[in-house]
Every structure is written in structure tokens, then in C-alpha cells.
Amino acid sequence: MHACSTTDLMPRELAYRESDGLQVSLLWWKADNSLSVSVVDSLAAEVFDVPVAGNDALDVFDHPYAYAACADPR
């Protein structure tokens, strides 16, 4: 059995952008080999995560609000 290390539980940031109070991160989770896009919008007081299929990753990163219906609020 393989024990998870602390680094397995933390995401790796693959891409990041910030503009006008909007922070968007594309994250890879080693523990389950999944991707997500994390959005922090300080102007709208919104924070959410969007689970991402690999082939949609950059599109979700570029247009997270188009995928917000699939988002997990934090």
C-alpha cells in the first residue's frame, strides 16, 4: 500500500493569471491525477473551483465563467 505524502495532497499550479481583482489558477492534483480551475474574484466576492477534463483545461482556464455552472463553491 502506498501512503500519500503531504505533497500528494497539495495541487501543483500549472498556469496562473491575474487581472482587475480576478485570480485564475489551473491546478493538477497528483493524488487522483485530476485537474481543476480555481477562481478568486475579489471584486464580485466570488470564489469557486471548476473540475476540468484534460482536453478542456485551457479553455476552462481562459473562460472560467462559461463553466461556472459546473463549479464547486468554496
N, C-alpha and C positions, 0 to 999 in steps of 0.2 A: 504494500500500500504506500502511496506517495503522500507525504504530508505537505500541505500548502505552506509556503513561506509568506511572510508579510508582503513581499514584493509581488507575489501572485495575486494578492487581493487588491492591489492598487492599480489603477489603469495607467497605461502608457499613452502620453499625448502624441498623436501623430500629426496634428495640424492645429493651428490656433490663429484666430484673428480677433481684432478688437477695433470698434469704431463707434463713436457717439453713444457711449454707455452700453453697447452690446458686445458681449464676450461670447465667442463660439469656439468650442473645442471638439475635435474628433478624437475619440478615445478607443483604445484597444484593451480589452480585458483578457489577460493571459489565462486566468483560471478556467474560463469556459470558451475562450477563443471567439469572443463576441465583440461587436463594435457598437458604439453609441455616439450621439452628438449631444453635448451639454451646452445649454444656452442660459446665460445670465443677462437679463435686460434690466439694468438699474433704472432706466427712465420709466419703464412700464411696470416696474416692481414685479417682474416675472422671472421664474427660474424653472426650467424643465429639462428632461432628458428624452431623447428620441432613440429607440433601438433601431439599428441600421443593418440591412443586408449588405454584404460586401460590395456588390455591384452598384448599390445606390449611395455609397458612403460619401463621395464628393458632392453629389447633388444635394443630399441632405445637409451637408456642411455648408454649402453655398446658399441654400434656401430652407433653413430650418422651420420657418413659419408655415411653409407649404405642407410640412409633415407634422405640424403641431398636434393634429388630432390623434396621432399615434403616441404622443408624448406621455411620459410619467412625470407628474408634477412633484416638485420637492418641497 
